Amino acid sequence: MLKIKVGLVSFTENRDVDLVSETVQYEQKQHKILADYLKENNFEVIEPNNGKGVNSISEVNYAIDNLKSKKVECLIIGTWKWTETMLAVKLIKEMGLPTLLFGKSDDNRTALGCMMAVGSALWEISSSKEMLNHERVIDDYEKVVKWVRGAGSLKKMQNQSILLWGGSYCLKMDHLQDDNSRLKSFLISDILNESEYILIKKAEDILKGGNERINGFIKWLTDNKCNIVFDEKMLTQKSFRKQIALYLASRDRLEELKEENIVGVSIHCQPALSIYYGVTGCFLPAFLPFGMDSEGERQVVATVCEGDIKGLLTSVMLQNMSGGQPTGFGDIRTLKHEGKSLLLIGNCGGASIFYANNSNKDSEVLPKVNICAQCQGCSGGSVGYCGKQAEKVTIARLIRIAGEYQMQFGIGESIEVTMGMKEKLGWGKNWPQIAIDLGISDKQMIQVFGSNHFSLVLGDFSEEIMTFCKQAGIVCGKIN
């Protein structure tokens, strides 16, 4: 699980008034209920004052130091009854984090008044976009959870990096390029570039160093009943082993760069790998966004192809929101099925094997995976599967229109892909394919989609994406 760190601070009365003792007990109870709910939803909750209400400048300063030392990624303020407004404002201003004010409806309390006093002060001062864009919630714990996922994902992303092996702009597709400096100013910590030769050199060293690691990977696949179909041209024993070596080299390189906090990568592939090195890089997008391999548990790393920067950033966003769930990614096409226009997301030879059975367990996924001849490049295999049914799936894509960033997203149902459906495809039928019913026609898709690549994750993350975009200052639009 990839846990978002949320700071939780409650404020209390600092005047000598009636029923202070009763009020303090009530506030501590409400604080604990909220803290427990957040922990149950897999957030790391930092409570600098151990659930006790803050009511002095010294306690505010202590909370600030504690929260900063723990590197929290968003902030929730408990506004249960009343506090001196500027105490809360001082904390929020100095933390500079996405902030939510939370209270409980109670006829005997003044939570609404306290929240409005703090909130209006934040608007009045508004020295940062976090103060201006703060959220206010009464009673709705589930809304708090969705807000934390969205706002916390952005802050987490601003401290993460992505890596482009081979750079961007594959096949001269303009929308794969971007303004990296601008993106680093508000969305991501760093965008690293390095040559694919680094992977090639490391892969060659693995191939020369003996067979143990490669044989171990093959054994992992076969022990878990992965279907591997060799031929005499594309998926030969030689090309298969080269593809495995490239994947292991990518893991080794990421380990060397672990201080960079890289959570997503792109492989350019065409033509440096697919033609000049002689094999496609399909094993990277298939196995990097998965939680284990032949060498044990692994970090899930969002992976896209062709230097697609906006696609990679979208995948990282969804990975953060979902608590570390592998993200799907790929080219899009449509398929008529039972009177509906289904959106197919099927990457050119490899996408996270998680979606072969909607699971992060190798024993549940690999029996559903087929590795067979790729239909392009000099040689190599594609890692194909038929996507499974899921009631809710979120698709999303960061796009740019006339220089302005926008986030497109939609919520649909994943339909189980059958071999009969795949046989209709012709080109790319051996690729991983996920079918999604968005409830709209292909004509509508053509008019609104901003890319030929989309990312996806299981579940409905509508509110989280809208929160993310509000905090990032990005226009957000729902497709369906």
Stockholm file with secondary structure:
# STOCKHOLM 1.0

chainA/1-480         MLKIKVGLVSFTENRDVDLVSETVQYEQKQHKILADYLKENNFEVIEPNNGKGVNSISEVNYAIDNLKSKKVECLIIGTWKWTETMLAVKLIKEMGLPTLLFGKSDDNRTALGCMMAVGSALWEISSSKEMLNHERVIDDYEKVVKWVRGAGSLKKMQNQSILLWGGSYCLKMDHLQDDNSRLKSFLISDILNESEYILIKKAEDILKGGNERINGFIKWLTDNKCNIVFDEKMLTQKSFRKQIALYLASRDRLEELKEENIVGVSIHCQPALSIYYGVTGCFLPAFLPFGMDSEGERQVVATVCEGDIKGLLTSVMLQNMSGGQPTGFGDIRTLKHEGKSLLLIGNCGGASIFYANNSNKDSEVLPKVNICAQCQGCSGGSVGYCGKQAEKVTIARLIRIAGEYQMQFGIGESIEVTMGMKEKLGWGKNWPQIAIDLGISDKQMIQVFGSNHFSLVLGDFSEEIMTFCKQAGIVCGKIN
#=GR chainA/1-480 SS CCCCEEEEEEECCCSCCTTHHHHHHHHHHHHHHHHHHHHHTTCEEECTTTTCCBCSHHHHHHHHHHHHHTTCSEEEEEESSCCCHHHHHHHHHHHCSCEEEEECCCTTSCHHHHHHHHHHHHHHHCCSHHHHTCEEEESCHHHHHHHHHHHHHHHHHTTCEEEEETCSCGGGCGGGCCCHHHHHHHTCSEEEEECTHHHHHHHHHHHHTCSHHHHHHHHHHHHTTCEECCCSSSSCHHHHHHHHHHHHHHHHHHHHTGGGCEEEEEECCTTIIIIIISSCCTHHHHHTTSSEETTEECCCCEEEETTCHHHHHHHHHHHHHTTSCCCEEEEEEEEEETTEEEEEECCSSCCCGGGGTTCSCHHHHGGGCEEEECSSSSSCEEEECBCCCEEEEEEEEEEEETTEEEEEEEEEEEECCCHHHHHTTCTTTTSCBEEEECSSCHHHHHHHCCCSEEEEEESCCHHHHHHHHHHHTCEEEECC
#=GC SS_cons         CCCCEEEEEEECCCSCCTTHHHHHHHHHHHHHHHHHHHHHTTCEEECTTTTCCBCSHHHHHHHHHHHHHTTCSEEEEEESSCCCHHHHHHHHHHHCSCEEEEECCCTTSCHHHHHHHHHHHHHHHCCSHHHHTCEEEESCHHHHHHHHHHHHHHHHHTTCEEEEETCSCGGGCGGGCCCHHHHHHHTCSEEEEECTHHHHHHHHHHHHTCSHHHHHHHHHHHHTTCEECCCSSSSCHHHHHHHHHHHHHHHHHHHHTGGGCEEEEEECCTTIIIIIISSCCTHHHHHTTSSEETTEECCCCEEEETTCHHHHHHHHHHHHHTTSCCCEEEEEEEEEETTEEEEEECCSSCCCGGGGTTCSCHHHHGGGCEEEECSSSSSCEEEECBCCCEEEEEEEEEEEETTEEEEEEEEEEEECCCHHHHHTTCTTTTSCBEEEECSSCHHHHHHHCCCSEEEEEESCCHHHHHHHHHHHTCEEEECC
//
